[in-house]
Amino acid sequence: MKNSAKLPYLIFFLAIAFVVSCNQGNKSKEEETILKGSASIYVDETLTPIIEDQVAVFENKYEAKISLISKSESETVNSLFNKKSAIAILSRNLTPEELEIFKQRKINPKITPFGTDAIAFVANRNGQDSLIALNDVISFMQGNPVSSIKGLVFDNLNSSTVRYLKSLARIKTIPEKGVFSFKTNDEVIKHVSANEGMIGVVGVNWLSQPKPDMQKYVDKVNTLSVKGVNGDNYYMPSQNNIAEKKYPLARDLYIINCQGYSGLGMGFASFVGGDIGQRIILKSGLLPVRIPTRKFTITKS
C-alpha cells in the first residue's frame, strides 16, 4: 500500500524532470541561431587552410564560435553518420547510398557547393622533372614500375586524395610497395622536400596558403604540371586552368549540413557561398562557385 501511495508522486517528479530536460534541449537550440552560438564542423584535412580562413572571418563578424576538426575524408563522412557532428565539409558530394541512409533517418541534408580546388603533385626542387603524366601515376597506383616515380606520398590512407586516385586507377587496394602515407599534408610536403624522387599528393591550398613555419619547406618543392589521361598538354593547378577546366585533377567542394534546424550550419554555408566567402576563396587561389563582382567608379579629372 505504501508503495502504491508513492507511485503518483514518482510519476509527477518524472514528468517534471522530462519537461525540464526538453526545455533545456530547446533552450540550447534557441541559443544557437544562424549567426550566433557554437558548433563543431568536421573538415576534410586537405581543405583545412581555406576553411580556417572562412571560420576566422565568420567568427570575427558574428557572435559565433566554430570548433574546426580536421580529419581524413572517411572520418569526416563518418562524423555525420555517428552523430559526432551535424556539419561536414568535403571535396565530394554525398553518394546515393549515403543519401539513402539519411533518408531512412528522416534527415534531409542541405548541400551547398562553394568552390573548386585541385589535387597537386609536388616533387623535390633538386629533381629535374617539372612534368608528370596522369597515366604514369595511374600505372604506378596499379602496381607497375614507372621510371620517373620513385614513390607516391599521401597524407592519409583514408584521405580524399587516396580515394580520388584509387578511383582513377580503378583499384580497390593500393600497392604494397612504393606508396607511403603520413597524417597531414604538411608532413607530405616536409618528406618530399627532403627526398628526391618522391612525388607528394596534396591539396593545392596547402601550397598556395602555407603556414609561416611551413614556407621554408614549400620553397623546397616544385608543383608539377600534369597531363591528363587523354590530354596532349601539361597544366599547372592554377586558378585560371581550373576555371577553364584544363587541369585534370580539379574537384568540387561542398558543405553538408544535417542540423535539421536554422543553426550555424545554415549561417556558415550561406556566408561561405555569399559575397565575402566567395572573395576569400578567390583570393586563396581556388575557384569560387560565383565570381564576385567588382565595381569601378569612373570620375572625370
Secondary structure, DSSP 8 states (H G I E B T S, - for coil): -HHHHHHHHHHHHHHHHHHHHHHHHHHHHHH--SSEEEEEEEEEGGGHHHHHHHHHHHHHHSEEEEEEEEE-HHHHHHHHHTTS-SEEEESS---HHHHHHHHHTT---EEEEEEEEEEEEEEETTSS--EEEHHHHHHHHTT---TT-SEEEES-TTSHHHHHHHHHHT-SS--SSSEEE-SSHHHHHHHHHH-TTEEEEEETHHHHS--GGGHHHHTTEEE-EEE-TT-SSEE---HHHHHTT-STTEEEEEEEE---SSSHHHHHHHHHHSHHHHHHHHHHTSEESS-----------
